[in-house]
Amino acid sequence: MAYWLFKSEPDVFGWPHQTAKGDAGEEWTGVRNYQARNNMRAMKVGDQGFFYHSNIGKEIVGVVEVIRESAPDSTTDDPRWDCVMVRAVRPLPKPVSLDACKVQPGLEKMALVNNTRLSVQPVTDAEWQIVCEMGGLEI
């Protein structure tokens, strides 16, 4: 299993929106960056990701699971753009802020810390464990 981080603006599509979709999940549409798209193309069913509120809050608030691999993005006719489908798994008991990640030993190389504009990014196993511990999740 691989780990990822998905960014979304909470006033557009936040954690409450994701959880409201239930087990059916939701397509992660609207990504128009090749690197982020390629990250989604690498995902497999069962991979997990952090749900990150960007712009407002700037914090990791939950965990999602990939339930459908990359397919054409239904919000565009442009064949260059794909998306995965994800479902909410659980909230973090304690949201983990970007500021906390920036000063946490072991997260210095995390994409969230070094490439803050990338909307879908990989997370290493070690980074996953550290953030889960910071957020109060037992893994």
N, C-alpha and C positions, 0 to 999 in steps of 0.2 A: 504494500500500500504506500502511496505517495501522499504528501501533504501540500496544501496550497493556502493562499490567502486571497479572498475576494473582497474588493472594495466597493462600497455603495454609499451614496449620500443618503443619510437617514430621512431627510425630508422628501426624497423622491421614492426610495425603496429601502426601508430600514428593516431591522431585525423583526419588529412586529409584523411587517408585511410578509416577510419570509415565513415566519411561524404560522401565520394565518393560512398559508397554502397547504399546510398539513403534509401528510405522506405523499400527496401527489407532486409536491415540489413546484418549482418554477424554473423556466429557462433563464439562464444568465445572459440576457440579450444586451445589445447596444455597444459591445466592445468593438472599438475601431482602431486598434493598435495591433500591429503584426506580432510583436513579442507576446502580448497578452493572449492573442488568438492562438498562437503556437503553444502556449502553456496549456490552454484548454484542449487543444488537439492531443496533447500528451496524457491527458487524464483518463483514468479507467474507473468503471463503476466500482464503488466502494471506497475510493479515495476520499479523504476528509480535508476540509478547509476551514480556516478561520473566517468569520464574517466580520468585516471591519467597517465601522462608520467613518467615512472620510468627510472632510470639511467641517462638519459639526460634530464635536465630541472627539474625533480622532482617536478611536479606541476599538479594540477587538472585543466584541460583545457576545459572540456565539460560535458554535461549530455547525457546519453543514456537511452533507455527504453527497458525492456525485452519484446520481441515480440514472443518468443517461449520458453516454459519451458524446463527443462533439458531433454536431449535425448542423446543417444550414440554419442561420439565424432567421427566425420567422419574421423579424421586424424590418428586413430589407430584401430586395431582389438581387442585390450584389452578391455574386457567388464567392467572393473573397472572405466573407465573414461567417464564422461559425459560433456556436455556443454549446455549452453543456446544460444539463438540468441538475439542479441541486434541491435538497430538502433539508429543513432544519433538523438538527439532532438534539442539541441542548444549548442553553445559554451558559455563559461563563458566570459563576457565582459572583465574581468580582471582575468587572471590565478592566482590560489592560490597555493603558494609554500609550500613545506613540512616545510621549516623553519618558515614560517608564521603560519602554523598550530601548530607547537611546542610551540609557545609563546602565542597563542590565548587563553584567558580564556574560559573555557567550552569545550576545545578540549583535555584536559589532558589525558582523558581515550580513546580517539579515537584510533581504531585499526591502522590507518595509522601512528600515532605517536608512538605507543607501539609495533607494530608487523610489521615492515617495509618490511619484506620478504613475507608476505602473499599476493598472487596475486589477490584474490577475497575476499572481506571482508564486513561485515555488517557496516552500518552507522546508528546511532540513529536519531530519528526525530530532536532532539535538535542540534546534530552535522550537520545534513543536513541544517537546517536553518542558523546556524552560517556560514558555508562555502558558502552557497548561498549569504548571505549578504556580506561576504568578497569578493566574486567574482563579485558583482554587479548584481546579478540575483534577480528579484522580484519574490516572491513565493506566 
